[in-house]
Amino acid sequence: MSLREGQTVHVKTMVPTGHCRTPYYLRGKTGTIEADLGAFLNPEELAYHKSGLPKKILYRVRFDQKHLWPRYPSARDTLVADIYEHWLEPAGAAPAKRAAAKPAKRTAARTKAKAKRRATAKTKPTSKAKRTARGRRR
């Protein structure tokens, strides 16, 4: 994929497991390519001592602050971020299939046990409170 300066792009909403170089608050947002910074080894692969190949193109992307945070006071402020090509897609294109993280397996029994522990923790006195109560009775 080759993006050009001034092109509107969409940051993918992938949720990969492991190391990630794209800020969460930018995922799903739309910005404009400001510059092509060249090809670099993929830092997401380098973090796991892999080769980082093939190289990925790094783009400088500009976002309107108002689009990132709706209550942001100034409509003129922008944020610029460097984002690798595999996180970007041309705006208006059909969204690429998102890679979702595997949800943690939580069984009903584990959930009930956790709720029970919380409930008991609130009602059981601590050992210090027990000693104090015993001392008062004597």
N, CA, C and O atoms as CSV, one atom per row, in Angstrom:
chain,resi,resn,atom,element,x,y,z
A,1,MET,N,N,0.861,-1.167,0.000
A,1,MET,CA,C,0.000,0.000,0.000
A,1,MET,C,C,0.904,1.225,0.000
A,1,MET,O,O,1.875,1.298,0.754
A,2,SER,N,N,0.585,2.147,-0.821
A,2,SER,CA,C,1.352,3.378,-0.877
A,2,SER,C,C,0.406,4.547,-0.662
A,2,SER,O,O,-0.520,4.767,-1.442
A,3,LEU,N,N,0.653,5.290,0.401
A,3,LEU,CA,C,-0.182,6.450,0.711
A,3,LEU,C,C,0.568,7.701,0.310
A,3,LEU,O,O,1.799,7.715,0.295
A,4,ARG,N,N,-0.160,8.743,-0.011
A,4,ARG,CA,C,0.492,9.973,-0.454
A,4,ARG,C,C,0.183,11.124,0.507
A,4,ARG,O,O,-0.795,11.088,1.254
A,5,GLU,N,N,1.018,12.113,0.467
A,5,GLU,CA,C,0.854,13.287,1.306
A,5,GLU,C,C,-0.499,13.942,1.041
A,5,GLU,O,O,-0.898,14.107,-0.112
A,6,GLY,N,N,-1.207,14.317,2.114
A,6,GLY,CA,C,-2.514,14.956,1.972
A,6,GLY,C,C,-3.674,13.967,1.931
A,6,GLY,O,O,-4.833,14.374,2.004
A,7,GLN,N,N,-3.381,12.679,1.815
A,7,GLN,CA,C,-4.424,11.662,1.739
A,7,GLN,C,C,-5.034,11.439,3.130
A,7,GLN,O,O,-4.325,11.419,4.136
A,8,THR,N,N,-6.360,11.273,3.166
A,8,THR,CA,C,-7.053,11.000,4.412
A,8,THR,C,C,-6.996,9.508,4.687
A,8,THR,O,O,-7.289,8.691,3.814
A,9,VAL,N,N,-6.615,9.160,5.913
A,9,VAL,CA,C,-6.466,7.754,6.283
A,9,VAL,C,C,-7.236,7.460,7.568
A,9,VAL,O,O,-7.573,8.357,8.340
A,10,HIS,N,N,-7.495,6.196,7.761
A,10,HIS,CA,C,-8.200,5.702,8.942
A,10,HIS,C,C,-7.236,4.773,9.686
A,10,HIS,O,O,-6.604,3.914,9.071
A,11,VAL,N,N,-7.124,4.943,10.998
A,11,VAL,CA,C,-6.266,4.067,11.794
A,11,VAL,C,C,-7.098,2.830,12.150
A,11,VAL,O,O,-8.205,2.944,12.675
A,12,LYS,N,N,-6.553,1.665,11.860
A,12,LYS,CA,C,-7.271,0.417,12.129
A,12,LYS,C,C,-7.509,0.246,13.623
A,12,LYS,O,O,-6.762,0.770,14.449
A,13,THR,N,N,-8.545,-0.485,13.952
A,13,THR,CA,C,-8.891,-0.702,15.359
A,13,THR,C,C,-8.460,-2.082,15.831
A,13,THR,O,O,-9.147,-2.703,16.642
A,14,MET,N,N,-7.339,-2.560,15.336
A,14,MET,CA,C,-6.833,-3.865,15.740
A,14,MET,C,C,-6.491,-3.850,17.242
A,14,MET,O,O,-6.154,-2.811,17.810
A,15,VAL,N,N,-6.588,-5.009,17.849
A,15,VAL,CA,C,-6.204,-5.162,19.249
A,15,VAL,C,C,-5.254,-6.355,19.308
A,15,VAL,O,O,-5.637,-7.447,19.728
A,16,PRO,N,N,-4.020,-6.133,18.885
A,16,PRO,CA,C,-3.085,-7.261,18.859
A,16,PRO,C,C,-2.604,-7.632,20.251
A,16,PRO,O,O,-2.582,-6.803,21.161
A,17,THR,N,N,-2.227,-8.872,20.396
A,17,THR,CA,C,-1.617,-9.267,21.655
A,17,THR,C,C,-0.144,-8.905,21.561
A,17,THR,O,O,0.445,-8.983,20.483
A,18,GLY,N,N,0.442,-8.520,22.650
A,18,GLY,CA,C,1.856,-8.195,22.635
A,18,GLY,C,C,2.136,-6.731,22.400
A,18,GLY,O,O,1.285,-5.869,22.620
A,19,HIS,N,N,3.346,-6.470,21.950
A,19,HIS,CA,C,3.858,-5.111,21.786
A,19,HIS,C,C,3.144,-4.377,20.658
A,19,HIS,O,O,2.897,-4.948,19.595
A,20,CYS,N,N,2.818,-3.126,20.889
A,20,CYS,CA,C,2.112,-2.340,19.890
A,20,CYS,C,C,2.633,-0.903,19.932
A,20,CYS,O,O,2.827,-0.342,21.011
A,21,ARG,N,N,2.857,-0.310,18.761
A,21,ARG,CA,C,3.403,1.043,18.706
A,21,ARG,C,C,2.371,2.107,18.360
A,21,ARG,O,O,2.716,3.283,18.238
A,22,THR,N,N,1.111,1.715,18.200
A,22,THR,CA,C,0.075,2.678,17.845
A,22,THR,C,C,-0.763,3.003,19.074
A,22,THR,O,O,-1.352,2.104,19.674
A,23,PRO,N,N,-0.826,4.290,19.462
A,23,PRO,CA,C,-1.585,4.644,20.659
A,23,PRO,C,C,-3.058,4.226,20.559
A,23,PRO,O,O,-3.685,4.351,19.508
A,24,TYR,N,N,-3.580,3.736,21.657
A,24,TYR,CA,C,-4.960,3.244,21.688
A,24,TYR,C,C,-5.952,4.345,21.333
A,24,TYR,O,O,-6.933,4.093,20.633
A,25,TYR,N,N,-5.704,5.567,21.811
A,25,TYR,CA,C,-6.652,6.658,21.577
A,25,TYR,C,C,-6.732,7.087,20.109
A,25,TYR,O,O,-7.639,7.832,19.738
A,26,LEU,N,N,-5.790,6.626,19.263
A,26,LEU,CA,C,-5.835,6.964,17.841
A,26,LEU,C,C,-6.540,5.899,17.006
A,26,LEU,O,O,-6.896,6.152,15.855
A,27,ARG,N,N,-6.742,4.720,17.569
A,27,ARG,CA,C,-7.370,3.637,16.806
A,27,ARG,C,C,-8.817,3.983,16.483
A,27,ARG,O,O,-9.588,4.414,17.340
A,28,GLY,N,N,-9.155,3.778,15.218
A,28,GLY,CA,C,-10.507,4.094,14.760
A,28,GLY,C,C,-10.683,5.543,14.344
A,28,GLY,O,O,-11.770,5.930,13.915
A,29,LYS,N,N,-9.643,6.349,14.461
A,29,LYS,CA,C,-9.730,7.773,14.134
A,29,LYS,C,C,-9.238,8.040,12.719
A,29,LYS,O,O,-8.527,7.229,12.127
A,30,THR,N,N,-9.632,9.196,12.189
A,30,THR,CA,C,-9.265,9.587,10.838
A,30,THR,C,C,-8.296,10.758,10.896
A,30,THR,O,O,-8.485,11.703,11.662
A,31,GLY,N,N,-7.256,10.680,10.075
A,31,GLY,CA,C,-6.260,11.738,10.025
A,31,GLY,C,C,-5.789,11.962,8.595
A,31,GLY,O,O,-6.313,11.365,7.654
A,32,THR,N,N,-4.800,12.823,8.447
A,32,THR,CA,C,-4.263,13.162,7.123
A,32,THR,C,C,-2.766,12.890,7.103
A,32,THR,O,O,-2.041,13.256,8.028
A,33,ILE,N,N,-2.312,12.237,6.028
A,33,ILE,CA,C,-0.880,11.953,5.878
A,33,ILE,C,C,-0.151,13.281,5.679
A,33,ILE,O,O,-0.484,14.074,4.797
A,34,GLU,N,N,0.848,13.494,6.521
A,34,GLU,CA,C,1.653,14.705,6.416
A,34,GLU,C,C,2.965,14.435,5.700
A,34,GLU,O,O,3.460,15.275,4.949
A,35,ALA,N,N,3.534,13.231,5.944
A,35,ALA,CA,C,4.802,12.901,5.308
A,35,ALA,C,C,5.050,11.403,5.337
A,35,ALA,O,O,4.582,10.685,6.221
A,36,ASP,N,N,5.805,10.955,4.338
A,36,ASP,CA,C,6.297,9.576,4.285
A,36,ASP,C,C,7.712,9.648,4.857
A,36,ASP,O,O,8.578,10.310,4.285
A,37,LEU,N,N,7.948,8.974,5.975
A,37,LEU,CA,C,9.241,9.067,6.651
A,37,LEU,C,C,10.237,8.004,6.218
A,37,LEU,O,O,11.385,8.000,6.663
A,38,GLY,N,N,9.792,7.096,5.341
A,38,GLY,CA,C,10.683,6.050,4.865
A,38,GLY,C,C,10.378,4.698,5.483
A,38,GLY,O,O,9.458,4.556,6.288
A,39,ALA,N,N,11.177,3.698,5.087
A,39,ALA,CA,C,10.965,2.325,5.549
A,39,ALA,C,C,11.893,2.011,6.712
A,39,ALA,O,O,13.080,2.338,6.694
A,40,PHE,N,N,11.319,1.368,7.725
A,40,PHE,CA,C,12.071,0.988,8.920
A,40,PHE,C,C,11.734,-0.446,9.299
A,40,PHE,O,O,10.699,-0.982,8.903
A,41,LEU,N,N,12.616,-1.050,10.064
A,41,LEU,CA,C,12.318,-2.378,10.593
A,41,LEU,C,C,11.088,-2.258,11.489
A,41,LEU,O,O,10.919,-1.256,12.184
A,42,ASN,N,N,10.245,-3.259,11.472
A,42,ASN,CA,C,8.999,-3.237,12.231
A,42,ASN,C,C,9.299,-3.354,13.739
A,42,ASN,O,O,9.753,-4.407,14.186
A,43,PRO,N,N,9.056,-2.292,14.528
A,43,PRO,CA,C,9.389,-2.327,15.952
A,43,PRO,C,C,8.529,-3.313,16.738
A,43,PRO,O,O,8.940,-3.779,17.801
A,44,GLU,N,N,7.362,-3.630,16.234
A,44,GLU,CA,C,6.502,-4.598,16.919
A,44,GLU,C,C,7.112,-5.995,16.868
A,44,GLU,O,O,6.893,-6.806,17.767
A,45,GLU,N,N,7.874,-6.270,15.820
A,45,GLU,CA,C,8.585,-7.538,15.701
A,45,GLU,C,C,9.925,-7.475,16.449
A,45,GLU,O,O,10.327,-8.440,17.099
A,46,LEU,N,N,10.598,-6.346,16.350
A,46,LEU,CA,C,11.892,-6.184,17.029
A,46,LEU,C,C,11.753,-6.345,18.546
A,46,LEU,O,O,12.681,-6.809,19.209
A,47,ALA,N,N,10.606,-5.966,19.090
A,47,ALA,CA,C,10.378,-6.085,20.534
A,47,ALA,C,C,10.475,-7.533,20.999
A,47,ALA,O,O,10.724,-7.792,22.176
A,48,TYR,N,N,10.280,-8.477,20.084
A,48,TYR,CA,C,10.356,-9.903,20.413
A,48,TYR,C,C,11.611,-10.550,19.832
A,48,TYR,O,O,11.655,-11.761,19.614
A,49,HIS,N,N,12.622,-9.733,19.586
A,49,HIS,CA,C,13.923,-10.187,19.082
A,49,HIS,C,C,13.807,-10.915,17.746
A,49,HIS,O,O,14.573,-11.833,17.455
A,50,LYS,N,N,12.838,-10.488,16.942
A,50,LYS,CA,C,12.710,-11.026,15.587
A,50,LYS,C,C,13.413,-10.062,14.640
A,50,LYS,O,O,13.907,-9.018,15.065
A,51,SER,N,N,13.458,-10.405,13.377
A,51,SER,CA,C,14.222,-9.608,12.411
A,51,SER,C,C,13.602,-8.252,12.095
A,51,SER,O,O,14.321,-7.325,11.723
A,52,GLY,N,N,12.285,-8.115,12.234
A,52,GLY,CA,C,11.629,-6.851,11.881
A,52,GLY,C,C,11.398,-6.702,10.394
A,52,GLY,O,O,10.992,-5.642,9.917
A,53,LEU,N,N,11.661,-7.774,9.665
A,53,LEU,CA,C,11.466,-7.745,8.209
A,53,LEU,C,C,10.127,-8.363,7.844
A,53,LEU,O,O,9.659,-9.250,8.558
A,54,PRO,N,N,9.515,-7.947,6.800
A,54,PRO,CA,C,9.913,-6.882,5.886
A,54,PRO,C,C,9.763,-5.515,6.555
A,54,PRO,O,O,8.983,-5.338,7.491
A,55,LYS,N,N,10.533,-4.565,6.046
A,55,LYS,CA,C,10.458,-3.206,6.575
A,55,LYS,C,C,9.065,-2.631,6.330
A,55,LYS,O,O,8.386,-3.000,5.371
A,56,LYS,N,N,8.661,-1.739,7.196
A,56,LYS,CA,C,7.354,-1.079,7.089
A,56,LYS,C,C,7.568,0.410,6.878
A,56,LYS,O,O,8.503,0.996,7.424
A,57,ILE,N,N,6.707,1.012,6.091
A,57,ILE,CA,C,6.801,2.452,5.854
A,57,ILE,C,C,6.167,3.175,7.038
A,57,ILE,O,O,5.087,2.809,7.502
A,58,LEU,N,N,6.848,4.194,7.510
A,58,LEU,CA,C,6.374,5.000,8.628
A,58,LEU,C,C,5.836,6.314,8.078
A,58,LEU,O,O,6.507,7.000,7.308
A,59,TYR,N,N,4.623,6.652,8.483
A,59,TYR,CA,C,3.983,7.889,8.031
A,59,TYR,C,C,3.776,8.828,9.207
A,59,TYR,O,O,3.515,8.393,10.328
A,60,ARG,N,N,3.895,10.117,8.937
A,60,ARG,CA,C,3.524,11.131,9.925
A,60,ARG,C,C,2.082,11.512,9.594
A,60,ARG,O,O,1.774,11.950,8.486
A,61,VAL,N,N,1.199,11.331,10.595
A,61,VAL,CA,C,-0.239,11.562,10.382
A,61,VAL,C,C,-0.720,12.656,11.337
A,61,VAL,O,O,-0.400,12.645,12.526
A,62,ARG,N,N,-1.489,13.597,10.798
A,62,ARG,CA,C,-2.030,14.711,11.588
A,62,ARG,C,C,-3.508,14.448,11.896
A,62,ARG,O,O,-4.287,14.076,11.018
A,63,PHE,N,N,-3.872,14.654,13.177
A,63,PHE,CA,C,-5.249,14.465,13.630
A,63,PHE,C,C,-5.755,15.760,14.254
A,63,PHE,O,O,-4.990,16.474,14.903
A,64,ASP,N,N,-7.025,16.065,14.065
A,64,ASP,CA,C,-7.634,17.206,14.743
A,64,ASP,C,C,-7.907,16.796,16.183
A,64,ASP,O,O,-8.517,15.756,16.435
A,65,GLN,N,N,-7.451,17.620,17.129
A,65,GLN,CA,C,-7.663,17.312,18.547
A,65,GLN,C,C,-9.159,17.197,18.857
A,65,GLN,O,O,-9.570,16.349,19.648
A,66,LYS,N,N,-9.948,18.034,18.245
A,66,LYS,CA,C,-11.401,18.031,18.480
A,66,LYS,C,C,-12.007,16.689,18.077
A,66,LYS,O,O,-12.979,16.242,18.684
A,67,HIS,N,N,-11.439,16.045,17.059
A,67,HIS,CA,C,-11.934,14.735,16.612
A,67,HIS,C,C,-11.514,13.638,17.592
A,67,HIS,O,O,-12.238,12.661,17.782
A,68,LEU,N,N,-10.355,13.801,18.206
A,68,LEU,CA,C,-9.870,12.798,19.153
A,68,LEU,C,C,-10.600,12.876,20.486
A,68,LEU,O,O,-10.956,11.853,21.071
A,69,TRP,N,N,-10.822,14.101,20.964
A,69,TRP,CA,C,-11.486,14.320,22.246
A,69,TRP,C,C,-12.589,15.354,22.035
A,69,TRP,O,O,-12.294,16.547,21.961
A,70,PRO,N,N,-13.846,14.932,21.935
A,70,PRO,CA,C,-14.958,15.836,21.608
A,70,PRO,C,C,-15.064,17.076,22.502
A,70,PRO,O,O,-15.528,18.118,22.038
A,71,ARG,N,N,-14.650,16.993,23.760
A,71,ARG,CA,C,-14.756,18.159,24.653
A,71,ARG,C,C,-13.508,19.036,24.600
A,71,ARG,O,O,-13.360,19.952,25.409
A,72,TYR,N,N,-12.627,18.766,23.669
A,72,TYR,CA,C,-11.408,19.563,23.562
A,72,TYR,C,C,-11.794,21.004,23.214
A,72,TYR,O,O,-12.594,21.210,22.301
A,73,PRO,N,N,-11.254,21.998,23.910
A,73,PRO,CA,C,-11.722,23.381,23.765
A,73,PRO,C,C,-11.430,24.073,22.430
A,73,PRO,O,O,-12.225,24.904,21.992
A,74,SER,N,N,-10.317,23.752,21.776
A,74,SER,CA,C,-9.966,24.477,20.556
A,74,SER,C,C,-10.107,23.592,19.318
A,74,SER,O,O,-9.579,22.481,19.277
A,75,ALA,N,N,-10.808,24.086,18.332
A,75,ALA,CA,C,-11.002,23.327,17.103
A,75,ALA,C,C,-9.793,23.438,16.174
A,75,ALA,O,O,-9.721,22.723,15.174
A,76,ARG,N,N,-8.842,24.324,16.488
A,76,ARG,CA,C,-7.701,24.526,15.595
A,76,ARG,C,C,-6.480,23.681,15.948
A,76,ARG,O,O,-5.580,23.538,15.121
A,77,ASP,N,N,-6.428,23.128,17.133
A,77,ASP,CA,C,-5.262,22.362,17.556
A,77,ASP,C,C,-5.221,20.990,16.889
A,77,ASP,O,O,-6.252,20.372,16.621
A,78,THR,N,N,-4.005,20.539,16.632
A,78,THR,CA,C,-3.829,19.226,16.008
A,78,THR,C,C,-2.803,18.413,16.785
A,78,THR,O,O,-2.045,18.944,17.596
A,79,LEU,N,N,-2.798,17.121,16.520
A,79,LEU,CA,C,-1.825,16.199,17.098
A,79,LEU,C,C,-1.176,15.468,15.933
A,79,LEU,O,O,-1.864,15.050,15.002
A,80,VAL,N,N,0.132,15.311,15.977
A,80,VAL,CA,C,0.846,14.609,14.923
A,80,VAL,C,C,1.469,13.355,15.523
A,80,VAL,O,O,2.125,13.410,16.563
A,81,ALA,N,N,1.255,12.217,14.850
A,81,ALA,CA,C,1.795,10.942,15.331
A,81,ALA,C,C,2.449,10.198,14.175
A,81,ALA,O,O,2.017,10.307,13.028
A,82,ASP,N,N,3.488,9.446,14.488
A,82,ASP,CA,C,4.141,8.597,13.493
A,82,ASP,C,C,3.510,7.210,13.605
A,82,ASP,O,O,3.538,6.583,14.664
A,83,ILE,N,N,2.938,6.743,12.483
A,83,ILE,CA,C,2.219,5.464,12.486
A,83,ILE,C,C,2.679,4.627,11.296
A,83,ILE,O,O,2.804,5.122,10.176
A,84,TYR,N,N,2.925,3.357,11.565
A,84,TYR,CA,C,3.367,2.438,10.515
A,84,TYR,C,C,2.225,2.067,9.586
A,84,TYR,O,O,1.059,2.059,9.983
A,85,GLU,N,N,2.578,1.759,8.336
A,85,GLU,CA,C,1.600,1.515,7.277
A,85,GLU,C,C,0.614,0.394,7.581
A,85,GLU,O,O,-0.538,0.467,7.151
A,86,HIS,N,N,1.029,-0.643,8.310
A,86,HIS,CA,C,0.102,-1.755,8.537
A,86,HIS,C,C,-1.035,-1.380,9.494
A,86,HIS,O,O,-1.961,-2.168,9.689
A,87,TRP,N,N,-0.974,-0.195,10.088
A,87,TRP,CA,C,-2.045,0.299,10.944
A,87,TRP,C,C,-2.980,1.247,10.202
A,87,TRP,O,O,-3.996,1.671,10.753
A,88,LEU,N,N,-2.649,1.579,8.973
A,88,LEU,CA,C,-3.425,2.581,8.241
A,88,LEU,C,C,-4.157,1.979,7.049
A,88,LEU,O,O,-3.706,1.003,6.449
A,89,GLU,N,N,-5.288,2.580,6.721
A,89,GLU,CA,C,-6.023,2.234,5.500
A,89,GLU,C,C,-6.620,3.525,4.951
A,89,GLU,O,O,-6.957,4.424,5.721
A,90,PRO,N,N,-6.754,3.630,3.633
A,90,PRO,CA,C,-7.342,4.847,3.070
A,90,PRO,C,C,-8.752,5.062,3.630
A,90,PRO,O,O,-9.534,4.116,3.735
A,91,ALA,N,N,-9.068,6.293,3.984
A,91,ALA,CA,C,-10.403,6.594,4.508
A,91,ALA,C,C,-11.430,6.341,3.415
A,91,ALA,O,O,-11.182,6.622,2.243
A,92,GLY,N,N,-12.563,5.820,3.796
A,92,GLY,CA,C,-13.614,5.525,2.821
A,92,GLY,C,C,-13.512,4.122,2.267
A,92,GLY,O,O,-14.479,3.616,1.697
A,93,ALA,N,N,-12.361,3.477,2.420
A,93,ALA,CA,C,-12.207,2.091,1.966
A,93,ALA,C,C,-12.962,1.186,2.926
A,93,ALA,O,O,-13.186,1.537,4.085
A,94,ALA,N,N,-13.348,0.031,2.438
A,94,ALA,CA,C,-14.012,-0.934,3.313
A,94,ALA,C,C,-13.051,-1.300,4.426
A,94,ALA,O,O,-11.891,-1.612,4.156
A,95,PRO,N,N,-13.507,-1.268,5.676
A,95,PRO,CA,C,-12.601,-1.584,6.783
A,95,PRO,C,C,-12.001,-2.978,6.642
A,95,PRO,O,O,-12.693,-3.942,6.316
A,96,ALA,N,N,-10.722,-3.059,6.890
A,96,ALA,CA,C,-10.053,-4.357,6.839
A,96,ALA,C,C,-10.529,-5.209,7.998
A,96,ALA,O,O,-10.979,-4.698,9.024
A,97,LYS,N,N,-10.423,-6.494,7.822
A,97,LYS,CA,C,-10.817,-7.397,8.893
A,97,LYS,C,C,-9.920,-7.136,10.096
A,97,LYS,O,O,-8.695,-7.172,9.987
A,98,ARG,N,N,-10.524,-6.880,11.218
A,98,ARG,CA,C,-9.786,-6.530,12.418
A,98,ARG,C,C,-9.287,-7.781,13.134
A,98,ARG,O,O,-9.996,-8.783,13.221
A,99,ALA,N,N,-8.077,-7.711,13.639
A,99,ALA,CA,C,-7.517,-8.806,14.433
A,99,ALA,C,C,-7.869,-8.529,15.883
A,99,ALA,O,O,-7.370,-7.570,16.472
A,100,ALA,N,N,-8.702,-9.337,16.450
A,100,ALA,CA,C,-9.130,-9.135,17.834
A,100,ALA,C,C,-8.291,-9.975,18.781
A,100,ALA,O,O,-7.852,-11.077,18.453
A,101,ALA,N,N,-8.090,-9.431,19.938
A,101,ALA,CA,C,-7.367,-10.185,20.957
A,101,ALA,C,C,-8.271,-11.291,21.485
A,101,ALA,O,O,-9.494,-11.150,21.514
A,102,LYS,N,N,-7.667,-12.369,21.891
A,102,LYS,CA,C,-8.456,-13.457,22.448
A,102,LYS,C,C,-8.940,-13.051,23.831
A,102,LYS,O,O,-8.141,-12.642,24.672
A,103,PRO,N,N,-10.240,-13.160,24.072
A,103,PRO,CA,C,-10.734,-12.787,25.393
A,103,PRO,C,C,-10.260,-13.785,26.441
A,103,PRO,O,O,-10.089,-14.972,26.162
A,104,ALA,N,N,-10.056,-13.288,27.626
A,104,ALA,CA,C,-9.627,-14.171,28.713
A,104,ALA,C,C,-10.735,-15.164,29.012
A,104,ALA,O,O,-11.913,-14.809,29.044
A,105,LYS,N,N,-10.345,-16.411,29.229
A,105,LYS,CA,C,-11.350,-17.427,29.530
A,105,LYS,C,C,-11.773,-17.271,30.977
A,105,LYS,O,O,-10.948,-17.357,31.886
A,106,ARG,N,N,-13.036,-17.045,31.183
A,106,ARG,CA,C,-13.546,-16.911,32.529
A,106,ARG,C,C,-14.774,-17.795,32.644
A,106,ARG,O,O,-15.787,-17.569,31.982
A,107,THR,N,N,-14.671,-18.760,33.457
A,107,THR,CA,C,-15.794,-19.674,33.625
A,107,THR,C,C,-16.766,-19.087,34.629
A,107,THR,O,O,-16.418,-18.203,35.412
A,108,ALA,N,N,-17.979,-19.589,34.594
A,108,ALA,CA,C,-19.006,-19.123,35.524
A,108,ALA,C,C,-18.575,-19.398,36.962
A,108,ALA,O,O,-18.832,-18.586,37.851
A,109,ALA,N,N,-17.923,-20.533,37.197
A,109,ALA,CA,C,-17.486,-20.892,38.542
A,109,ALA,C,C,-16.447,-19.893,39.065
A,109,ALA,O,O,-16.494,-19.497,40.230
A,110,ARG,N,N,-15.512,-19.488,38.202
A,110,ARG,CA,C,-14.492,-18.524,38.613
A,110,ARG,C,C,-15.123,-17.180,38.934
A,110,ARG,O,O,-14.737,-16.518,39.897
A,111,THR,N,N,-16.099,-16.779,38.118
A,111,THR,CA,C,-16.762,-15.503,38.332
A,111,THR,C,C,-17.518,-15.510,39.660
A,111,THR,O,O,-17.470,-14.534,40.409
A,112,LYS,N,N,-18.220,-16.618,39.954
A,112,LYS,CA,C,-18.964,-16.729,41.212
A,112,LYS,C,C,-18.010,-16.725,42.395
A,112,LYS,O,O,-18.275,-16.075,43.406
A,113,ALA,N,N,-16.903,-17.445,42.276
A,113,ALA,CA,C,-15.922,-17.514,43.364
A,113,ALA,C,C,-15.334,-16.126,43.645
A,113,ALA,O,O,-15.125,-15.759,44.801
A,114,LYS,N,N,-15.076,-15.375,42.603
A,114,LYS,CA,C,-14.526,-14.035,42.761
A,114,LYS,C,C,-15.536,-13.129,43.462
A,114,LYS,O,O,-15.171,-12.364,44.355
A,115,ALA,N,N,-16.796,-13.213,43.063
A,115,ALA,CA,C,-17.847,-12.406,43.688
A,115,ALA,C,C,-17.999,-12.780,45.166
A,115,ALA,O,O,-18.206,-11.914,46.016
A,116,LYS,N,N,-17.897,-14.067,45.457
A,116,LYS,CA,C,-18.025,-14.534,46.841
A,116,LYS,C,C,-16.872,-14.000,47.698
A,116,LYS,O,O,-17.081,-13.572,48.833
A,117,ARG,N,N,-15.650,-14.030,47.141
A,117,ARG,CA,C,-14.495,-13.511,47.872
A,117,ARG,C,C,-14.668,-12.032,48.187
A,117,ARG,O,O,-14.338,-11.580,49.284
A,118,ARG,N,N,-15.185,-11.287,47.228
A,118,ARG,CA,C,-15.404,-9.857,47.444
A,118,ARG,C,C,-16.424,-9.629,48.552
A,118,ARG,O,O,-16.223,-8.788,49.428
A,119,ALA,N,N,-17.512,-10.378,48.508
A,119,ALA,CA,C,-18.570,-10.228,49.503
A,119,ALA,C,C,-18.055,-10.575,50.896
A,119,ALA,O,O,-18.342,-9.868,51.862
A,120,THR,N,N,-17.294,-11.664,50.997
A,120,THR,CA,C,-16.790,-12.080,52.309
A,120,THR,C,C,-15.748,-11.100,52.819
A,120,THR,O,O,-15.672,-10.843,54.021
A,121,ALA,N,N,-14.962,-10.561,51.936
A,121,ALA,CA,C,-13.925,-9.610,52.345
A,121,ALA,C,C,-14.549,-8.378,52.979
A,121,ALA,O,O,-13.958,-7.775,53.875
A,122,LYS,N,N,-15.723,-8.003,52.528
A,122,LYS,CA,C,-16.385,-6.818,53.070
A,122,LYS,C,C,-17.007,-7.101,54.432
A,122,LYS,O,O,-17.112,-6.194,55.258
A,123,THR,N,N,-17.421,-8.344,54.685
A,123,THR,CA,C,-18.119,-8.651,55.928
A,123,THR,C,C,-17.212,-9.216,57.008
A,123,THR,O,O,-17.511,-9.056,58.192
A,124,LYS,N,N,-16.138,-9.858,56.655
A,124,LYS,CA,C,-15.237,-10.451,57.641
A,124,LYS,C,C,-14.368,-9.370,58.276
A,124,LYS,O,O,-13.801,-8.539,57.567
A,125,PRO,N,N,-14.258,-9.371,59.616
A,125,PRO,CA,C,-13.348,-8.405,60.237
A,125,PRO,C,C,-11.902,-8.846,60.023
A,125,PRO,O,O,-11.616,-10.036,59.899
A,126,THR,N,N,-11.024,-7.898,59.984
A,126,THR,CA,C,-9.602,-8.220,59.815
A,126,THR,C,C,-9.074,-8.815,61.109
A,126,THR,O,O,-9.718,-8.703,62.151
A,127,SER,N,N,-7.924,-9.435,61.052
A,127,SER,CA,C,-7.354,-10.058,62.251
A,127,SER,C,C,-7.076,-9.008,63.326
A,127,SER,O,O,-7.205,-9.304,64.514
A,128,LYS,N,N,-6.699,-7.791,62.939
A,128,LYS,CA,C,-6.455,-6.726,63.911
A,128,LYS,C,C,-7.765,-6.357,64.609
A,128,LYS,O,O,-7.798,-6.153,65.823
A,129,ALA,N,N,-8.833,-6.275,63.830
A,129,ALA,CA,C,-10.148,-5.954,64.402
A,129,ALA,C,C,-10.591,-7.060,65.348
A,129,ALA,O,O,-11.207,-6.779,66.377
A,130,LYS,N,N,-10.288,-8.320,65.018
A,130,LYS,CA,C,-10.647,-9.450,65.883
A,130,LYS,C,C,-9.903,-9.338,67.216
A,130,LYS,O,O,-10.502,-9.528,68.274
A,131,ARG,N,N,-8.602,-9.031,67.173
A,131,ARG,CA,C,-7.814,-8.918,68.403
A,131,ARG,C,C,-8.338,-7.777,69.279
A,131,ARG,O,O,-8.423,-7.909,70.500
A,132,THR,N,N,-8.684,-6.667,68.647
A,132,THR,CA,C,-9.207,-5.513,69.388
A,132,THR,C,C,-10.517,-5.880,70.046
A,132,THR,O,O,-10.747,-5.558,71.212
A,133,ALA,N,N,-11.386,-6.560,69.292
A,133,ALA,CA,C,-12.685,-6.948,69.838
A,133,ALA,C,C,-12.507,-7.910,71.017
A,133,ALA,O,O,-13.223,-7.797,72.012
A,134,ARG,N,N,-11.565,-8.853,70.920
A,134,ARG,CA,C,-11.301,-9.804,72.003
A,134,ARG,C,C,-10.786,-9.073,73.233
A,134,ARG,O,O,-11.183,-9.386,74.355
A,135,GLY,N,N,-9.919,-8.117,73.030
A,135,GLY,CA,C,-9.337,-7.371,74.126
A,135,GLY,C,C,-10.382,-6.560,74.888
A,135,GLY,O,O,-10.274,-6.390,76.102
A,136,ARG,N,N,-11.380,-6.064,74.188
A,136,ARG,CA,C,-12.437,-5.260,74.816
A,136,ARG,C,C,-13.361,-6.119,75.666
A,136,ARG,O,O,-13.892,-5.651,76.673
A,137,ARG,N,N,-13.557,-7.374,75.270
A,137,ARG,CA,C,-14.483,-8.248,75.988
A,137,ARG,C,C,-13.937,-8.647,77.341
A,137,ARG,O,O,-14.721,-8.906,78.253
A,138,ARG,N,N,-12.670,-8.706,77.505
A,138,ARG,CA,C,-12.062,-9.183,78.759
A,138,ARG,C,C,-12.131,-8.179,79.851
A,138,ARG,O,O,-11.662,-8.439,80.959
